[in-house]
Amino acid sequence: MNLWKKGKKSALALAVALALSVGTALAMPTGGDVKAGDVTGIVNGTVASGGTINVNSNALIDWNNFSVRQNEALNFAFNGSGLTAINHVTGGITSELMGTLTGANGHVMIINPSGIVVGSGAVIDVGSLTLSTLEATDDSLKNLLNSTGDIIFLASDTSNVDTALANYGVIQIADGVTLRAADSLTLQGSNVNVTDSNLTANKIRLYAGDSIEGNGDLSLKFSADSPNYSITIKNSYLTAQDTDNPSGSSIYAYGGTINLDNATLSGDILRLNALKSRSSSYPNISHEAAADYNLNITDSTLNAGSYLRLRGGSVDIAGSNATGGSVELTAYNTATEFNSGTPVADESNTISVVKGSVISSVHDVEMVAGTDIGVSDSSKITAGEGHNVIFTPGKVVVPDPNEGNPTTPEEVKTAIEAIQNHTNLTPQEQERQIASLMRKYEPTAEANEEIGGRLDAAVNDGQNMPGMTPAASEPRSLNEGEGTPTITVAEGDNEDKQEQER
């Protein structure tokens, strides 16, 4: 038996129990030690309730505990524009933010791998806010302050952590919290839970994973080596708004699993990504997912002014409304954007839209999956006037031109049978796909003779066949049991995706 480890765990559990039992004994931050920067207002390692920490330059402060309890208040006064105060909690005690935390015009960061709980009655109103339960070294944090390198956040090893630390690695925001950031709000941890709360900022970023590296959206490298790294938003409102530049507001979420339940998300750009990893080397941004990395949206409302992107190993939408200038739903295993732009999927990557869900777009609605896309007869998918609902289902097997054109009867027959057997395509659409295939790959006369005269007719008819290009004069609606809109196998148009990543 390792008595050192056992003793360490017991002492840690005792510290937590004492912290929870003594009420205000550990209220307000304690054990403050300025590691970098010019900071005043911390006296003997602490600051009194209602007090102010004056930040005169970018600063790093190590704390034993950083909490603000009910009826308490802490203010950060930033004496300069664009300043950041990093509060790094190293004492093994969960941060409890239950009072008022303010800091106009500056960036307040709280980093505590032992957990952060924002609870009932809390009011947080700052310029920018980052709450992280992923760990970073002081050297890495100093690099961030000095803009000398990318910061690396890693999930801490929990093998020696006592189970009494229920919030270890977790960000918990619950019970009527009002959280406002004039510019950016970032929540990152092993798990991020938002319940019964209102979050407002120009840019909202949520991350649940084991590793985050980078300094900005384009340079972000993200890893969630298990779908158990999760983001849950329940009975809450997340609003991205920028009165000076409405088109710049956005909400991004990256997690192993993302669950929305009775949530409302609004902004110009909404991107929800349930994925295993994201590696960025602009302009090629690679995503990796798997079937058990799920994006689940239930009884929720998503409003995106420009772009709505819903992605995961599987995407399930029930009883929800989702609208955007353009809308994309993708279930995939891997994808590289700005390069080929074509996700790789198999039959485990599914999309379902059920229980009266409505998905609508001013422009196209694009749905990409590795198998049939399930839409219940009570749900509806609508594209804007002159636009289409576009399916890219994985069961449609069209030979890759880079691997050679089908020239033998067997190759042609295999490609056509794959289209004919796909249950999501109407007979008319199957003919269109066959016509497109035949024109594109120009099989030999022997192949045409083997397949039969029907193919000759399809080729000839397809020259002027309607539906090969978007030409709708009315909004197109996909609603089981009603008229089917133009549905095409997309060949890749990355204009919207490129705009979105920027």
N, C-alpha and C positions, 0 to 999 in steps of 0.2 A: 504493500500500500504506500502511495506517495503522500506522506503526511504533510509535506509542504503545500502541495496542490490542494489537499483537503482543507488545510488551515486557511489558505488564501481564499477559497470559495466561502468558507464559513464567515470569515471576517468581512468579506464583501457583502454577504447576505445580511449580516448584523448591521453594517453601515446603512444599508438601504432601509432596514426595519427602523433604525433609530431616526433616519431622515423623515420617514413617514409618520413617526409617532410624536416627534417633538414639535410638530406644527410649525410655528414661525421661527424656531431656533435656527433653521438653516435658510430662512427667507432672505431674499436678495442675494446677489452674487457674493461669494466669499473666496478667499485664497487668490486674489488677483495678482498677477505678476506680468508686467509689461515686457514683452520679449523684443518688440520692435516698434518704433514710432514715438511720437510726442503725444502723451495722454496725461490729463490731469483729472482730479475728482475722485480718484481711488485712494482711500485713506486706510492704512494698515490692511491692505488687501481686500477692502470691501467698500460698499457705497450704501448709504442709508436710503430707506424708502422715500421716494419723491426727489431723490438726488439726480445729479447730472454728471455724466462722464463726458469730458471735453476732449474731442478728437481733433488734434491740430495737424495731423498728417496721417497717411495710411498707417495702420497700427495692428499689431498682433498681441493679444492678451491671453495668457493662460489662466484658467480658473480651476479651483478645486470643485466648485459647484456654481451653476448659473441658473437661478430660479427667480421668478417674480410671482409672489403669491397673490391671492385675492385681496383687493383693497390696497395693493401696493403699486408703485409706479417707478419706472426707470426711464430716463431720457438720455439719448445720445445727442450731443450738440456738435455738429460737424462744422468746423471753422475753416471752410474752404470747399470748393466744388469738386465733385467726383471722388470724395474720400471714402475709404472702406475701413471698418473696424471688425477684425476677425476675433471672435470670442471662442477659444479652444478649451473645451472642458475635459479635464484629465483625471478627475477624482473618482470616477466610477459611480456617479450618482446621476439619476435621470433628471434632466432639466424640466421643471414644471413652470409653464408660463400661464398663469391664471389671472394676472392683473393687467396693467397697462404698460406697453412698451412703445416708445416713440423715438423717432430719429429722422426728422425732415432733411431732405436733400443729400442724404448719405446712404451707404450700403452697410447694413448690419448683418453679419454672418455669425451663426451659432453652430458650432461643430461639437457633437457629443455622441460618441458611439454607444453610450449607455442608454440612449433614448431621449426623445423630446416629446413632451405632452403639452399641447395647447388646449386648455380646458375651459369650463363654463365661466362666462363673464370676461374672458380675455379680450382685450382690444389692442391690436397691433397696427400701428400706422407709421410707416417709415418710407424713405425714398426707394430703397430696394432691400429685399430680405432674402437670405439664404438660410434654411434650416437643413442640417445634414447630420445623419447618424452614421455616415461612412467616414472612416478615419483618414487623416492626412498628417504627415509629419510637419513639425514646425519649419523645417528647411523648405519643404514644398510650399507651405503657406507663405513664407517670406518671398519665395520666387513669384508667387501670385501677386503679392503686394508690389513687388518691384518690376513686374511684367517681364521677367527674365526666363520664363519657361511655362509649359503647361502644368497645371496642377493635377495630381493623381489622387483620387479618393478610392479607398478600398474597404470592403466589409471586413470587420475585425474577426479574428478567430474566436469562436464561442465555445470551444471545447473545454475551457477552464472556467466558464462563466456559470454561476449558480442559477438554477431555474427560477429563483425568486425574482430575478431581474426580468420581469415579464416584458418590459419595454425595450430590452436590449436591441439596438439596431432599428427600432421602430419610430416613425413619426406618427403621432396620434393627434388629430385635430378634431374636436368633438364638442357637442353640447352648446351650440349657440355662439360659436366664436365668430368675431368679425375681424378679418385680416385684410389690410389694405397696404399696397405698395404702389407708389406713384409710377415707378418704372418697372422693375422686374421682381417676381416672386419665384423662388426656387425651393422645392422640397425634394430631398434625396435621402434614401435610406434603403435598408434591406426590405422594409415594407413601409408604404405610405398609406395612411387611412384618414379620410376626410368624411366626417359624419355631422349632419345637422349644422352646417356652418356656411358662411359666405366669404368667398375669397375673390378679391378684386385687384387687378394690376394691369399694366400695359402688356407685359409678357409673363405668362405663367408657365413654369417648367416643372414637371413631376418626373422623378426617376426612382425606380425600385430595381436594384441590381447589386452585384458584388464588386463592380469596378466602373468608375467613371474617370475619363481622362480627357483633357482638352481645355480650351478657353474660348468658348463660343459655339454656336450651333453648327457651323460648317466644319469645325475641327473636332467635334465630339466623337470620342470612342467610348462605347458602352458595352457592358457585358452583364448578362443574367444567366449564370450557368444552370439555373433551375427555374421552372415555372412558378416555384413557391415564392420567388421574389415578386411581390404583388402590389398593385395600386388599387385601392377601393375608394370609390366616391359614392356616398349614399345620402339621400335627402339633403343635398347641398347645391349651392349655386357657385359656379366658377365663371367669372366674367372678365374677359380681356377687353380693355377699352383704352383708347388713346384719343382724347378730345382734339389734340393738335394734328394727329395723323391717324385717322380711323383705319386706314388700310395697313397700318403697322402692328395692330394688335393680334396676339396669337396665343394659343394654348398648345403645348407639346407634352405628350406623355409617353415615356418609355418604361416598360416593365415586363417581367416574365409572364405575368397575367394581369389583365386590366378588367376590373368589374365596375360597371356603372349601374346604380339602382336608384331610380327616382331622382336622377341628377339632371341639372340644366347647365350646359356649357355653351358660352357665347363668345364669339370673337371673329375677326376677319379671316383668320386661318386656324383650323383645328386639325391637329394630327395626333392620332392615338395609335401607338405601335406596341403590340404584344410580341416581343421578339427575344431571341437569345443573344444577339450581338449586333452592333453597328460599328463598322470601321469606316473612317473618313480619310480620304486622300483626294481632295477636290481636284477635278470635277467628278471622280468616281466614288460614289458612296455605296458601300455594300451592306446589305441587311441579311441576317440569318435568323430563321425561325424554325418551328417544328409544330406538328399537329397539336401537341398539348400546351402550346403557348397561345392561350385563348384570349380573345377580346370579346367580352360579354356586355351587351348593352340592353338593359331591361327597364321598361317604363320611364324612359329618359327622353330629353329633348336636346338636340344638337343644332345650333344655328351658326353657320359659317358664312360670312359675307362673300368671301372669294373661294377658298379651297377647303374642302372637307376630305380628309384622308383617313380611312379606317383600315388598319392592317394587322394581321396576325397569322399564326399557324392555322387558326380557324377564326371565323368571325360569326357571331350569333347575335341577332337583333330581334327583340321581342317587345311588342307593345310600345314602340318608340317612334319618334319623329326626327328625321335628319334632313337638313336642307343645306344647300351651299351653292355658290356660283358655279362650281363644278364639283362632282362627287366621285370618289374612287373607293371601292371596297376590294381588298386584295387578301386572299388566303394563299400562303406561299411557304416554301422552304428557304429559298435564297433569292436575292434580287440585287442587281447592280444598277444604280440609276446613273443617268448621263452617259452610260456606255452602251450596252445593248438595250437596256431599259425593259427587258423581258423577264418577269419573275419565273422561277422554276418551281413547279408544284407537282404533287402526285395526288392520288385518290384520298389521302388522309387530310388534305387541305380543303376544308368545306366552308361554305357560306350559307346561312339560313336567315330568312327574313319572315317572321311569323307574328301571329296574334295582333293583326291590325296595324302593323308598322307601316309608316309612310316615308319613303325616301324620294326627295325631289331635288331637281337641279335647274338652274337657269340655262346651263349648257349641257354637256353630256353626263350621263351616269355610266361609269365604267366598272364592271365587276369581273374580277379575275380569280379563278379557283382551279383546283386540280381535279374536280369532279363536278357532278351536277350541283347547280345552285338552286336551293329550295326556297320557293316563295309561296306562302300559303294564300288561299283564295280570298282571305280577308285583308291581305296586305297589298300595297301599291307602290310601284316604282315609276316615276315620271321624269322625263327629260324635257328641256325647254323647247320652245318653238324653233324649228329648223335643226334640232339636235336629236340624239338617239340614246337609247339604252344599249350599251355595248357589252356583250359577253366575250370573255376569253376563257372558255372551259377547257380543262386539261385533257378531256377525252377526245377532242378533235385533233387527230394526228395528221399534220401536214408535213410532208418531207422537208427537211432543211436544205435549201439550195446550196449551202456550203458543203453538203455531203453528197452532192450529185443529184441530178434530176431523175425521176422515175421514168425508165424507158422500156422496161419489160412489162408484159401483161400482168405478171404477179405483183409487181410494185404498184402499178396503177390501181389494180383491183383492191389491194390492201388499203391504200390511202382513201379510196372512195368508200369502202365498207366502213372505215372508221368514222367517216362523216355521217353515213346513213344510220349507223347504230347509236348515234348520240341523241339521247332522249330530250335534250333541251332545245333542239333545232326542229322547227316546223318542216314539213315536206318541201315547202317553197324555199326555205332557207337552205335546206340540204342541197337542192338543185343549184342555188346560187353559189354555194361553196364548191360544189363539183365543177361548175362552169369556171369559177375563178382558178381552181386547181389546174384544170386542163389548159386554160389560156396561159397560165404562168409557167408551167413546166413542159408544155409541148411534147407529149408522148409521141412515139413513133406510130406510123400508120399501122404497123402490126398490132400495137397495143390497142389502138382504136377499134380495129377489126375484132380483136379478141373480146373486148369489153362489150361491144355491141353498138347498134345504131343510136341507142338512147343518148350516149355520150356525144355523138356528133350533133344531135339536136340541142343538147345542153350547151355545147360550145357556141352554136349559132345563135340560140336564143339569148345567151348570156351577154352578147355584145351590147344589147340595149335593154337589158333586164332591169326593172326598177329595183331600188334598194341596195345596189352595189355601192352607192355613195349617199351620204346624208342629204335628203331632199324633202324633209317633212315640212308641211305647211302648218301642222297643228302639233301641240305637245304630244309626245309619244308616251303611252302608259303601259307598263307591264303589269297585268292583273290577271291572274289565272282564271280562265273561263271566259275572258273577254278577248277583243282583238289584240293580236300580238304585234308589237312595234318592230321596226327594222332592228334586227339583231345581227351583228357581224362579228367575225373573228378579227379582233384588232391586230394590226401589224406594227403598232408602236408609234405613238406621237408623244414626245416627251416635253412639249412646250410647257404645258401646265406644271409638270413635275419639276422642270428646271426652275420655273418661276417660284414654285413653292419652296424649294430648298434654299433659294437665295433669301 
